[in-house]
């Protein structure tokens, strides 16, 4: 009698090549970014990107002023301004990356649902 663990191991080894071909089809980061820009929350991605543009300009301007300041007080002021303008930049970019991760996970869950449905159909 074949042990259940051995049967599971054999099935997983058979499916390894299928998984490798699926992973090779994935385009990686460019596909994840594209999916976020065209996914269900695409309007929010566009909105946050539009907001990020002036925030980025202000952040770089404050950074430039920091490095060109002549007095210690000016450097302190522009350094704090640079940090304060970097915070919303970081927060909005973090949200965009989490959205990319969410959409990627949802795609994987849908693939698993389809695979389970196909297996259920085969066993009947």
N, C-alpha and C positions, 0 to 999 in steps of 0.2 A: 504494500500500500504506500502510495506517495504521500509524503508529509505535506501539509498545507503550506508551510513556509517555503518548501521547495517549489511548489506550484506557483506561488506568488512571485518568487524570485525568477522563475523561468518566464512568466508573463511580462514582468518588468524588463527583463533583458531583451525580449522580442520587441517591446515598444520603444526601446532606447533609440533605435534607428529612426523611428517615426518622429520622436521628439526632437532628435538632432536635425531632421529636415525642417520641422516647424520652426525651430530656433534659427536656422539658417535663412528662412524666409523673412524673419523679422528684420526690419531695417535699422533697429536700434533707436538712438536718441532722435534723429530727424523725423522718424515716423511718430514717435511719442509727441513731439512738439506739434507736428502737423495735426495729429488727432485732437490735441487740446484746442487748437485754433479752429477746428471744424466740428468739434463735439457739441454736446448739449449745452455747455456753459460758454460757448464761443463768444457771446455778447459780453460776458463778464471779462473774458480774457482780453478782448479788444479794448474794453473800457479801462481795465487796469494798465494795459500797455500804453494807452493814450495818457493816462495820469502819470505813468513812470517817465515819460519823455521830459516834461518840465522838471520833475524831481531830479532826474539825472543831470540835466543842465545846471540846476542850482547846486547840486552836489559837486560837480566838477568845477564850477565857478568858485565855490567856497574853498575847495581844495587848492585851486590856483592861488587864490588870495592868501591862503594860509602859508604857502611856500614863498610867496613874494612879500609877505608882511615884514616891516622893518623893526617894529617894537614887539616886546614880549606880550604886552596887552593885546595888540592886534592879532598876534598868533593864537593867543588863548581864545579870543572871540571867534576867529575864523575856524579854528579847530573844533570848537563846540558847534558852530554852525554846520560844519562838514559832518560831524557825527549825527546831529539832529536831522540833517537831510538824508543821511544814509539809512536811518531807521525805517522810514516808510518804504524806501527802496528795497530793503531786505525783507520787510514784511510782505510786500506785494509780490516780490519774486518767489518767496517761499510759498505763498498761496498758489501761484501759477504752477510751481513744481509739484505741489500736492495734488492739484487738479490733473496734471499729466499722469501722476501715479494712479489716481483714482480711475481715470478713464482706461488706463492700461490694465488695471486689476479687473475692471468690469468686462473688458474684452476677454480676458483669460477665464473669468467665471462663465461667460457665455459659451466659450469653447468647451469648457468642461461639461456644461449642461448639455450641449449638443452631443458630446462624446458619450455621456451617460445615457442619453436618450437612444443613441444608436446601439449601444451595448444592450440596453433593455429590450430593444426591438429584436436584436439577434437572438437573445435567450428565449424569447417566446416561441 
